[in-house]
Every structure is written in structure tokens, then in C-alpha cells.
Amino acid sequence: MQVIKTIAQLQYALLTERAKGKTIGLVPTMGALHEGHASLVRRSVAENDVTVVSIFLNPTQFNDPKDLERYPRTLESDCDILRECGAQIAFAPSVKEIYPEPDTRYFSYPPTDTVMEGARRPGHFNGVCQIVSKLFLITDPDKAYFGEKDYQQIAVIRRMVEALQFRVQIVPCPVIREPNGLAMSSRNSLLTPEERAIAPHIYRILSESLTANKSVSETQDWVTRQINAIPGLEVEYYSIVDGDTLADISDWEQSSSIVGCITVYCGNTPIRLIDHIRYK
């Protein structure tokens, strides 16, 4: 596996492969890789001739400097995981390489980027679109792979792809969970043993809500109360939305695709955990 740190070197390598008629798969990551990332890489390796995995902790999508500062950085072990998965290229550029000048581009695709995370993390999805669009322009991939744990992010990226007419196919991949149900996330490494013991209750309660036989608003209230009743957990929001537009719904018959998206603060630090569940 090649570890490439410059755009010019990456583009030359991909130009050579594309000249041979090979297909390119891209897996964008911020590093601190785990089995969830590995599942994306393995799928890309199975479906493409060449898989590029970007490892770039993108500063423009963090609205909290402290959150950026404490995000795990594990490049060496990340590359070990990628070799095991069969990736051909790890792209690990510096911030200066990606942003030689401040990126002043502005992206907005309401309501997908203005609700939930978009409402609570100003500028976050603009930063996501900045880096993902740059990666698409740099690599020109045939397919790009994203984990459904970041459900809203995929919805925003799909809107961006449509608006900018990128030729890439977006491939959403299922959430990978730990045996106790906790969605795998790089942030899980920041949890204490005590916090890791209570965090799985988030998905347990979401799962139980599938059979609660309540209205939409009653389900939202029930999930919020159940999670908040567990010491160390506090719901920031729980939204039940249309699975495509992410607009709020008020009735189960309002859409053929309905998803519940949640963000919970865990522990005293606290660590911000996101998850979702599909109702239909």
C-alpha cells in the first residue's frame, strides 16, 4: 500500500491506474479507524480495482476547537488496518496541502443541512461539503463509501453531488455495532469504562421504540425520557424525520421512509454520541 501525502502525487498515481481502465473507489475518513471504517474499505476493495482511503482530520467541519483538539490521531495504526483490508492507497495530506488558502466556498442544501446537527453545529456541514467536494475533485472516484452512522451527512452529500453534478456514485454502508449495540465511532475511544457501560442503552431504547405503538410525538417523548432517566446520559435532540429530505414528520403515514436520529451526551466530559434507527 502506498501512503501518499500530496495531491500531485495522488493524482499522478490515479491517472496511471485510470489509463489502464481501472475503477477507483474512495473512502473518506478522519482517521482513528475502527471496524466500521474497515467494513467500508473492504466493500470498496471488493467493488473497485483501486481503493483510496483519505485520512484527514478536517478542521473546517469542527465548530468547537476543543472537539478538534481531542479528536484521536492514530495514523500508524490506521495504515496497518488499511493494509489488512487491501486498500491500495492511503492519502494522508497536511492541512496546508488541502487548504493552501482559506476555503471560502459556501454550501447549503436545506432542509438536509439546517436541521438536527446542522442547527446545533453551525458551519459543520459546510465544512463537510468543502472537504468531500475537494476529495471528489482530487480523486474523481467512480464510487465513494460512507457509513450510515452519520445518516444526515450522507443526505447532505447526496444533495451536493446532485447540485454540482459529480459523476460519483454514493454508496451508503450499514452501521457496524459493537456486540452490546453501541454504534462504532472514533469518539468511542474517548469514553471511560463507566461511560462505555451506559452508552449501549441509547440503541437499546431506540430499538424498543420500534414496538412502542405510539404516535410520532409520543415516541419522541418516550425515547427522550427513557434515555434521560439513565444517569450519565442526556439527550440533546431526538428527531423523527423523512428518510430522504430529513424534514420533520408528525404522522407515521406521512412518508414511506422514516428515520429517528438522536444525539446524546455521555459522561461528565461529556462525549457527544450520534445514532439513528429506521422505522420504515
Contacts in CASP RR format, 6 or more apart in sequence:
PFRMAT RR
TARGET T0000
AUTHOR 0000-0000-0000
METHOD contacts of the structure
MODEL  1
MQVIKTIAQLQYALLTERAKGKTIGLVPTMGALHEGHASLVRRSVAENDV
TVVSIFLNPTQFNDPKDLERYPRTLESDCDILRECGAQIAFAPSVKEIYP
EPDTRYFSYPPTDTVMEGARRPGHFNGVCQIVSKLFLITDPDKAYFGEKD
YQQIAVIRRMVEALQFRVQIVPCPVIREPNGLAMSSRNSLLTPEERAIAP
HIYRILSESLTANKSVSETQDWVTRQINAIPGLEVEYYSIVDGDTLADIS
DWEQSSSIVGCITVYCGNTPIRLIDHIRYK
1 79 0 8 1.000
1 82 0 8 1.000
1 83 0 8 1.000
1 86 0 8 1.000
1 87 0 8 1.000
1 88 0 8 1.000
1 89 0 8 1.000
1 90 0 8 1.000
2 13 0 8 1.000
2 88 0 8 1.000
2 89 0 8 1.000
2 90 0 8 1.000
3 79 0 8 1.000
3 89 0 8 1.000
3 90 0 8 1.000
3 92 0 8 1.000
4 10 0 8 1.000
4 13 0 8 1.000
4 89 0 8 1.000
4 90 0 8 1.000
4 91 0 8 1.000
4 92 0 8 1.000
5 91 0 8 1.000
5 92 0 8 1.000
5 93 0 8 1.000
5 94 0 8 1.000
5 97 0 8 1.000
6 93 0 8 1.000
6 97 0 8 1.000
7 93 0 8 1.000
7 97 0 8 1.000
7 98 0 8 1.000
7 138 0 8 1.000
10 52 0 8 1.000
10 89 0 8 1.000
10 91 0 8 1.000
10 138 0 8 1.000
10 139 0 8 1.000
11 138 0 8 1.000
11 139 0 8 1.000
13 89 0 8 1.000
14 24 0 8 1.000
14 50 0 8 1.000
14 52 0 8 1.000
14 89 0 8 1.000
14 139 0 8 1.000
14 140 0 8 1.000
17 24 0 8 1.000
17 49 0 8 1.000
17 50 0 8 1.000
18 24 0 8 1.000
18 140 0 8 1.000
21 49 0 8 1.000
22 48 0 8 1.000
22 49 0 8 1.000
22 50 0 8 1.000
23 47 0 8 1.000
23 48 0 8 1.000
23 49 0 8 1.000
23 50 0 8 1.000
23 142 0 8 1.000
23 143 0 8 1.000
24 48 0 8 1.000
24 49 0 8 1.000
24 50 0 8 1.000
24 51 0 8 1.000
24 52 0 8 1.000
24 139 0 8 1.000
24 140 0 8 1.000
24 141 0 8 1.000
24 142 0 8 1.000
24 143 0 8 1.000
25 44 0 8 1.000
25 47 0 8 1.000
25 48 0 8 1.000
25 50 0 8 1.000
25 51 0 8 1.000
25 52 0 8 1.000
25 139 0 8 1.000
25 141 0 8 1.000
25 142 0 8 1.000
25 143 0 8 1.000
25 144 0 8 1.000
25 145 0 8 1.000
26 44 0 8 1.000
26 51 0 8 1.000
26 52 0 8 1.000
26 53 0 8 1.000
26 54 0 8 1.000
26 135 0 8 1.000
26 136 0 8 1.000
26 139 0 8 1.000
26 141 0 8 1.000
26 143 0 8 1.000
26 144 0 8 1.000
26 145 0 8 1.000
26 168 0 8 1.000
27 37 0 8 1.000
27 40 0 8 1.000
27 41 0 8 1.000
27 44 0 8 1.000
27 51 0 8 1.000
27 52 0 8 1.000
27 53 0 8 1.000
27 54 0 8 1.000
27 87 0 8 1.000
27 144 0 8 1.000
27 145 0 8 1.000
28 54 0 8 1.000
28 56 0 8 1.000
28 131 0 8 1.000
28 132 0 8 1.000
28 135 0 8 1.000
28 144 0 8 1.000
28 146 0 8 1.000
29 37 0 8 1.000
29 53 0 8 1.000
29 54 0 8 1.000
29 55 0 8 1.000
29 56 0 8 1.000
29 78 0 8 1.000
30 55 0 8 1.000
30 56 0 8 1.000
30 57 0 8 1.000
30 58 0 8 1.000
30 71 0 8 1.000
30 186 0 8 1.000
31 37 0 8 1.000
31 55 0 8 1.000
31 56 0 8 1.000
31 57 0 8 1.000
31 72 0 8 1.000
31 73 0 8 1.000
31 74 0 8 1.000
31 75 0 8 1.000
31 78 0 8 1.000
31 186 0 8 1.000
32 71 0 8 1.000
32 72 0 8 1.000
32 73 0 8 1.000
32 74 0 8 1.000
32 78 0 8 1.000
32 186 0 8 1.000
32 189 0 8 1.000
33 55 0 8 1.000
33 74 0 8 1.000
33 77 0 8 1.000
33 78 0 8 1.000
33 81 0 8 1.000
33 82 0 8 1.000
33 186 0 8 1.000
34 176 0 8 1.000
34 184 0 8 1.000
34 185 0 8 1.000
34 186 0 8 1.000
34 188 0 8 1.000
35 176 0 8 1.000
35 184 0 8 1.000
36 147 0 8 1.000
36 149 0 8 1.000
36 176 0 8 1.000
36 184 0 8 1.000
37 53 0 8 1.000
37 81 0 8 1.000
38 81 0 8 1.000
38 84 0 8 1.000
38 85 0 8 1.000
39 173 0 8 1.000
39 174 0 8 1.000
39 176 0 8 1.000
40 145 0 8 1.000
40 146 0 8 1.000
40 147 0 8 1.000
40 173 0 8 1.000
41 51 0 8 1.000
41 53 0 8 1.000
41 81 0 8 1.000
41 82 0 8 1.000
41 85 0 8 1.000
41 86 0 8 1.000
41 87 0 8 1.000
41 145 0 8 1.000
42 85 0 8 1.000
42 86 0 8 1.000
43 145 0 8 1.000
43 171 0 8 1.000
43 173 0 8 1.000
44 51 0 8 1.000
44 87 0 8 1.000
44 143 0 8 1.000
44 145 0 8 1.000
44 171 0 8 1.000
45 51 0 8 1.000
45 85 0 8 1.000
45 86 0 8 1.000
45 87 0 8 1.000
47 143 0 8 1.000
47 171 0 8 1.000
48 142 0 8 1.000
48 143 0 8 1.000
50 88 0 8 1.000
50 89 0 8 1.000
51 86 0 8 1.000
51 87 0 8 1.000
51 88 0 8 1.000
51 89 0 8 1.000
52 87 0 8 1.000
52 88 0 8 1.000
52 89 0 8 1.000
52 90 0 8 1.000
52 91 0 8 1.000
52 139 0 8 1.000
52 141 0 8 1.000
53 82 0 8 1.000
53 87 0 8 1.000
53 89 0 8 1.000
53 90 0 8 1.000
53 91 0 8 1.000
54 91 0 8 1.000
54 92 0 8 1.000
54 93 0 8 1.000
54 135 0 8 1.000
55 75 0 8 1.000
55 78 0 8 1.000
55 79 0 8 1.000
55 90 0 8 1.000
55 91 0 8 1.000
55 92 0 8 1.000
56 91 0 8 1.000
56 92 0 8 1.000
56 93 0 8 1.000
56 98 0 8 1.000
56 131 0 8 1.000
57 68 0 8 1.000
57 71 0 8 1.000
57 73 0 8 1.000
58 98 0 8 1.000
58 127 0 8 1.000
58 128 0 8 1.000
58 130 0 8 1.000
58 131 0 8 1.000
59 68 0 8 1.000
59 95 0 8 1.000
59 99 0 8 1.000
60 99 0 8 1.000
60 103 0 8 1.000
60 126 0 8 1.000
60 127 0 8 1.000
60 130 0 8 1.000
60 131 0 8 1.000
61 123 0 8 1.000
61 124 0 8 1.000
61 125 0 8 1.000
61 126 0 8 1.000
61 127 0 8 1.000
61 128 0 8 1.000
61 130 0 8 1.000
61 131 0 8 1.000
62 68 0 8 1.000
62 71 0 8 1.000
62 124 0 8 1.000
63 121 0 8 1.000
63 122 0 8 1.000
63 123 0 8 1.000
63 124 0 8 1.000
64 121 0 8 1.000
67 272 0 8 1.000
70 190 0 8 1.000
71 186 0 8 1.000
71 187 0 8 1.000
72 186 0 8 1.000
72 189 0 8 1.000
72 190 0 8 1.000
75 92 0 8 1.000
78 90 0 8 1.000
79 90 0 8 1.000
79 92 0 8 1.000
82 90 0 8 1.000
91 139 0 8 1.000
98 131 0 8 1.000
98 134 0 8 1.000
103 127 0 8 1.000
103 130 0 8 1.000
103 134 0 8 1.000
105 129 0 8 1.000
105 130 0 8 1.000
105 133 0 8 1.000
106 126 0 8 1.000
107 113 0 8 1.000
107 125 0 8 1.000
107 126 0 8 1.000
107 127 0 8 1.000
107 129 0 8 1.000
107 130 0 8 1.000
107 133 0 8 1.000
107 160 0 8 1.000
108 114 0 8 1.000
108 126 0 8 1.000
109 156 0 8 1.000
109 159 0 8 1.000
109 160 0 8 1.000
109 163 0 8 1.000
111 245 0 8 1.000
111 246 0 8 1.000
111 247 0 8 1.000
112 152 0 8 1.000
112 155 0 8 1.000
112 156 0 8 1.000
112 159 0 8 1.000
112 245 0 8 1.000
112 246 0 8 1.000
113 125 0 8 1.000
113 126 0 8 1.000
113 152 0 8 1.000
113 156 0 8 1.000
113 159 0 8 1.000
115 152 0 8 1.000
115 239 0 8 1.000
115 241 0 8 1.000
115 246 0 8 1.000
115 247 0 8 1.000
115 248 0 8 1.000
116 152 0 8 1.000
116 237 0 8 1.000
116 239 0 8 1.000
116 241 0 8 1.000
116 246 0 8 1.000
116 261 0 8 1.000
116 263 0 8 1.000
117 124 0 8 1.000
117 125 0 8 1.000
117 152 0 8 1.000
117 153 0 8 1.000
117 263 0 8 1.000
117 274 0 8 1.000
118 124 0 8 1.000
118 125 0 8 1.000
118 152 0 8 1.000
120 236 0 8 1.000
120 237 0 8 1.000
120 263 0 8 1.000
125 152 0 8 1.000
125 153 0 8 1.000
125 156 0 8 1.000
128 153 0 8 1.000
128 156 0 8 1.000
128 157 0 8 1.000
129 156 0 8 1.000
129 157 0 8 1.000
129 160 0 8 1.000
132 144 0 8 1.000
132 157 0 8 1.000
132 160 0 8 1.000
133 160 0 8 1.000
133 164 0 8 1.000
133 166 0 8 1.000
135 144 0 8 1.000
136 144 0 8 1.000
136 161 0 8 1.000
136 166 0 8 1.000
136 168 0 8 1.000
140 167 0 8 1.000
140 168 0 8 1.000
141 168 0 8 1.000
142 167 0 8 1.000
142 168 0 8 1.000
142 169 0 8 1.000
143 168 0 8 1.000
143 169 0 8 1.000
143 170 0 8 1.000
143 171 0 8 1.000
144 168 0 8 1.000
144 169 0 8 1.000
144 170 0 8 1.000
144 171 0 8 1.000
145 171 0 8 1.000
145 173 0 8 1.000
146 153 0 8 1.000
146 154 0 8 1.000
146 157 0 8 1.000
146 170 0 8 1.000
146 171 0 8 1.000
146 172 0 8 1.000
146 173 0 8 1.000
147 154 0 8 1.000
147 172 0 8 1.000
147 173 0 8 1.000
147 174 0 8 1.000
147 175 0 8 1.000
148 154 0 8 1.000
148 172 0 8 1.000
148 173 0 8 1.000
148 174 0 8 1.000
148 175 0 8 1.000
148 276 0 8 1.000
149 175 0 8 1.000
149 176 0 8 1.000
149 183 0 8 1.000
149 184 0 8 1.000
149 185 0 8 1.000
149 274 0 8 1.000
149 275 0 8 1.000
149 276 0 8 1.000
150 274 0 8 1.000
151 259 0 8 1.000
151 261 0 8 1.000
151 276 0 8 1.000
152 246 0 8 1.000
152 261 0 8 1.000
154 170 0 8 1.000
154 172 0 8 1.000
155 243 0 8 1.000
155 244 0 8 1.000
155 245 0 8 1.000
155 246 0 8 1.000
157 170 0 8 1.000
158 170 0 8 1.000
160 166 0 8 1.000
161 168 0 8 1.000
161 170 0 8 1.000
175 183 0 8 1.000
175 184 0 8 1.000
175 275 0 8 1.000
175 276 0 8 1.000
176 183 0 8 1.000
176 184 0 8 1.000
177 183 0 8 1.000
177 184 0 8 1.000
177 203 0 8 1.000
178 184 0 8 1.000
178 188 0 8 1.000
178 200 0 8 1.000
180 200 0 8 1.000
181 200 0 8 1.000
181 203 0 8 1.000
181 204 0 8 1.000
182 188 0 8 1.000
182 196 0 8 1.000
182 199 0 8 1.000
182 200 0 8 1.000
182 202 0 8 1.000
182 203 0 8 1.000
183 203 0 8 1.000
183 273 0 8 1.000
183 274 0 8 1.000
183 275 0 8 1.000
185 273 0 8 1.000
185 274 0 8 1.000
187 271 0 8 1.000
187 272 0 8 1.000
187 273 0 8 1.000
188 196 0 8 1.000
188 199 0 8 1.000
188 273 0 8 1.000
190 269 0 8 1.000
190 271 0 8 1.000
191 199 0 8 1.000
191 266 0 8 1.000
191 267 0 8 1.000
191 271 0 8 1.000
192 267 0 8 1.000
194 267 0 8 1.000
195 232 0 8 1.000
195 266 0 8 1.000
195 267 0 8 1.000
195 271 0 8 1.000
198 230 0 8 1.000
198 231 0 8 1.000
198 232 0 8 1.000
198 233 0 8 1.000
198 266 0 8 1.000
198 267 0 8 1.000
199 233 0 8 1.000
199 266 0 8 1.000
199 273 0 8 1.000
201 227 0 8 1.000
201 230 0 8 1.000
201 233 0 8 1.000
202 227 0 8 1.000
202 233 0 8 1.000
202 262 0 8 1.000
202 264 0 8 1.000
202 273 0 8 1.000
202 275 0 8 1.000
203 275 0 8 1.000
203 277 0 8 1.000
205 223 0 8 1.000
205 226 0 8 1.000
205 227 0 8 1.000
206 223 0 8 1.000
206 260 0 8 1.000
206 262 0 8 1.000
206 275 0 8 1.000
206 276 0 8 1.000
206 277 0 8 1.000
207 277 0 8 1.000
208 226 0 8 1.000
209 219 0 8 1.000
209 222 0 8 1.000
209 223 0 8 1.000
209 277 0 8 1.000
210 277 0 8 1.000
210 279 0 8 1.000
212 218 0 8 1.000
212 219 0 8 1.000
212 222 0 8 1.000
214 222 0 8 1.000
215 251 0 8 1.000
215 252 0 8 1.000
216 240 0 8 1.000
216 249 0 8 1.000
216 250 0 8 1.000
216 251 0 8 1.000
216 252 0 8 1.000
217 250 0 8 1.000
219 240 0 8 1.000
220 238 0 8 1.000
220 239 0 8 1.000
220 240 0 8 1.000
223 235 0 8 1.000
223 238 0 8 1.000
223 262 0 8 1.000
224 235 0 8 1.000
224 238 0 8 1.000
227 233 0 8 1.000
227 234 0 8 1.000
227 235 0 8 1.000
227 238 0 8 1.000
227 262 0 8 1.000
227 264 0 8 1.000
228 234 0 8 1.000
228 235 0 8 1.000
232 266 0 8 1.000
232 267 0 8 1.000
232 268 0 8 1.000
232 270 0 8 1.000
233 264 0 8 1.000
233 265 0 8 1.000
233 266 0 8 1.000
233 267 0 8 1.000
234 264 0 8 1.000
234 265 0 8 1.000
234 270 0 8 1.000
235 262 0 8 1.000
235 263 0 8 1.000
235 264 0 8 1.000
235 265 0 8 1.000
236 263 0 8 1.000
236 264 0 8 1.000
236 265 0 8 1.000
236 272 0 8 1.000
237 262 0 8 1.000
237 263 0 8 1.000
238 260 0 8 1.000
238 261 0 8 1.000
238 262 0 8 1.000
239 248 0 8 1.000
239 260 0 8 1.000
239 261 0 8 1.000
239 262 0 8 1.000
240 248 0 8 1.000
240 249 0 8 1.000
240 258 0 8 1.000
240 259 0 8 1.000
240 260 0 8 1.000
240 261 0 8 1.000
240 279 0 8 1.000
241 247 0 8 1.000
241 248 0 8 1.000
241 249 0 8 1.000
241 258 0 8 1.000
241 259 0 8 1.000
241 260 0 8 1.000
241 261 0 8 1.000
242 248 0 8 1.000
242 249 0 8 1.000
242 254 0 8 1.000
242 255 0 8 1.000
242 257 0 8 1.000
242 258 0 8 1.000
242 259 0 8 1.000
243 255 0 8 1.000
243 257 0 8 1.000
243 258 0 8 1.000
243 259 0 8 1.000
244 257 0 8 1.000
246 261 0 8 1.000
249 255 0 8 1.000
249 258 0 8 1.000
252 258 0 8 1.000
252 279 0 8 1.000
252 280 0 8 1.000
256 280 0 8 1.000
257 278 0 8 1.000
257 280 0 8 1.000
258 278 0 8 1.000
258 279 0 8 1.000
258 280 0 8 1.000
259 276 0 8 1.000
259 277 0 8 1.000
259 278 0 8 1.000
259 279 0 8 1.000
260 276 0 8 1.000
260 277 0 8 1.000
260 278 0 8 1.000
260 279 0 8 1.000
261 274 0 8 1.000
261 275 0 8 1.000
261 276 0 8 1.000
262 274 0 8 1.000
262 275 0 8 1.000
262 276 0 8 1.000
263 272 0 8 1.000
263 273 0 8 1.000
263 274 0 8 1.000
264 272 0 8 1.000
264 273 0 8 1.000
264 274 0 8 1.000
264 275 0 8 1.000
265 271 0 8 1.000
265 272 0 8 1.000
265 273 0 8 1.000
266 272 0 8 1.000
266 273 0 8 1.000
END
